């Protein structure tokens, strides 16, 4: 497997889909949604450091599992772009993608996490 795989997300891929988020709020209620958003943000933040650690240690199984979990959580809240980056990381770990590719995706994860936090903060 080559160390470098060029993958770019489509520019039009939404950072945040408010309609998905509104469906979540309708399902669980506004107060529960606030608690869940707080939990999601903590999970996203904690995953950032863990991903980098797993990449450095070449612990691909742990990286794959972590990215899969964050992908699912992010998408369920409407964080589409972050979920897509997690899918790239998950699949990269699954196939043993090189360190450079995974580090690039981890940097992108960090940047998109910040955008995702701003979008979630705007939903109050």
N, C-alpha and C positions, 0 to 999 in steps of 0.2 A: 504494500500500500504506500503510495507516495506521501511524503511528509506534508506537502502543500496541496491543498485542494481549494480551488477558488469557488467560494460560495457567497453570493450576495442576495440579501433579501430584497424583494421588490420594493421600490420606493413608495408605492401606493399602499403598502401594508400598514394598516392602522396601528398606532401605538396603543390606542385604547378604544374599545367599542362600547360606547355608553349604553347602547340598547341591551347588550348582554348584561351589563352591570345593573341596569334598571330591572331586568327580569329576576336577577338574584335578590335585589331589594324587595321586589314584590313577593318572592317566595319565602323569604326569611324575616322580613320586617326591617324597618329602618334602624332600630337600635341594635339588633343582632348583626346587621350588615356592617355597622360601624365597628363592632367588636371583631368581626371577621376580617375587615380591611386592616385593622391594626395587627392582627395575627399574620395575615398575608405579607404585610410590609416587613415584619420581623423575619419571616421565613425567607423572603427574597434577600434581605440584607445578610442573614447568616449564611445563606447558600453561596454568596459571592466569595467569601473567604474560604469556605470548604471546597468549592470547585477548584480554586487555584491550588490549594493544598493537594487535592487528589491528582491534579495534572502534574504537579511537581514530583509526586511520589509514583506516578504512573499507575494509580489505583483506578483502573478503567471501570471495574464493576461498581465501585462506590460512586464514581462520577456519573455513570449511566443511571443508576438508581436515583441519585439526587436530582439530576436534570429532569428525569421523568416526572418526579413528584412536583417539582416547581412548575414544569410545563403544564401539567394538569390543573394545578391550583391557579396559575396565572390566567389560563384560558377561561376557566370558569368564572373569573371576575371581569373578563373582557380585555385583559392585557395581551392582545393578540401578538404584537411584535415580540414581546418578552417570551411568550410561549413558543414562538417560532425559533428564537435563538436557542432556547432550551432544547428544542427538538434537534437542532443541528449539533449541539453538544452531546446530547444523548446518543444520537446515531454515530457521531464521531468516536465516542467512547466505545460503542458497541463493535465497530469495525476496526478499532485500534488506530484511529487517525493519529497523525503526528502531533508532537508537542506544539509546534508553531501554529498549526491550525486551531488547536484547542485553546491556546493562549489568546489568539486573536478573537475567538468567539467569547472567551471570558471577559476580555476588555470591552467588547460590544455589549455583553450582558450588563456590565457595570454602568455603561452610559445609558442604555435603554431602561435600566432599573430607575435611574434618576428621573427620566421622562415619565415612567409609569407612576412613580410616587407623586409627581406633580399632577398627573391626570386623576389619580385617586383622591388626592387632597382637594381637587376641584369639585368633587362629587358630594360634598357635605351639605 
